[in-house]
Amino acid sequence: MKKLVLALTALSLLGGAATPSTAAACRDKHRKFIKCPKLCRDAKGHFKKCT
């Protein structure tokens, strides 16, 4: 039971740490927030740059 609690705690900490890094990509050169494009994938399922 302790291992389950520790695993869930670790996952929640990792999930919280990922949020600022994804938000940083949604800023323009003046550090203002902009609307981020949704992630795009090609026909093979690989991520590609959206325009």
The 8 nearest C-alpha neighbors of each residue, nearest first, counted from 0:
[[1, 3, 2, 4, 5, 6, 7, 8],
 [2, 0, 4, 3, 5, 6, 7, 8],
 [1, 3, 5, 0, 4, 6, 7, 8],
 [4, 2, 6, 0, 1, 5, 7, 8],
 [3, 5, 1, 7, 6, 2, 8, 0],
 [6, 4, 2, 8, 3, 7, 1, 9],
 [5, 7, 3, 9, 8, 4, 2, 10],
 [8, 6, 10, 4, 9, 5, 11, 3],
 [7, 9, 5, 11, 6, 10, 4, 12],
 [10, 8, 6, 12, 7, 11, 5, 13],
 [11, 9, 13, 7, 12, 8, 14, 6],
 [10, 12, 14, 8, 13, 9, 7, 15],
 [13, 11, 9, 15, 10, 14, 16, 8],
 [14, 12, 16, 10, 15, 11, 9, 17],
 [13, 15, 11, 17, 12, 16, 10, 18],
 [14, 16, 12, 13, 17, 18, 11, 19],
 [15, 17, 13, 14, 18, 12, 19, 20],
 [18, 16, 14, 15, 20, 19, 13, 21],
 [17, 19, 21, 20, 16, 15, 22, 14],
 [20, 18, 22, 21, 17, 23, 16, 15],
 [19, 21, 23, 22, 18, 17, 24, 16],
 [20, 22, 18, 23, 19, 24, 17, 25],
 [21, 23, 19, 25, 24, 20, 18, 26],
 [24, 22, 20, 25, 21, 26, 19, 32],
 [23, 25, 22, 21, 26, 20, 35, 27],
 [26, 24, 22, 23, 35, 33, 32, 34],
 [27, 25, 32, 31, 30, 33, 24, 23],
 [26, 28, 30, 29, 31, 33, 32, 25],
 [27, 29, 30, 26, 31, 32, 25, 33],
 [28, 30, 27, 31, 26, 32, 33, 25],
 [31, 29, 26, 27, 28, 32, 23, 25],
 [32, 30, 26, 29, 27, 33, 28, 25],
 [31, 33, 26, 25, 30, 27, 34, 22],
 [34, 32, 26, 25, 35, 31, 27, 30],
 [33, 35, 25, 36, 32, 26, 37, 27],
 [36, 34, 25, 33, 37, 24, 26, 32],
 [37, 35, 38, 34, 49, 50, 39, 25],
 [38, 36, 39, 35, 49, 34, 40, 48],
 [37, 39, 36, 40, 46, 49, 47, 48],
 [40, 38, 47, 46, 49, 37, 48, 41],
 [41, 39, 46, 45, 44, 47, 42, 38],
 [40, 42, 44, 43, 45, 47, 46, 39],
 [43, 41, 44, 40, 45, 46, 39, 47],
 [44, 42, 41, 45, 40, 46, 47, 39],
 [45, 43, 40, 41, 42, 46, 39, 47],
 [46, 44, 40, 41, 43, 47, 42, 39],
 [45, 47, 40, 39, 41, 44, 48, 38],
 [48, 46, 40, 39, 49, 41, 45, 38],
 [47, 49, 50, 39, 46, 38, 40, 36],
 [50, 48, 39, 47, 36, 38, 37, 40],
 [49, 48, 36, 39, 47, 37, 38, 35]]
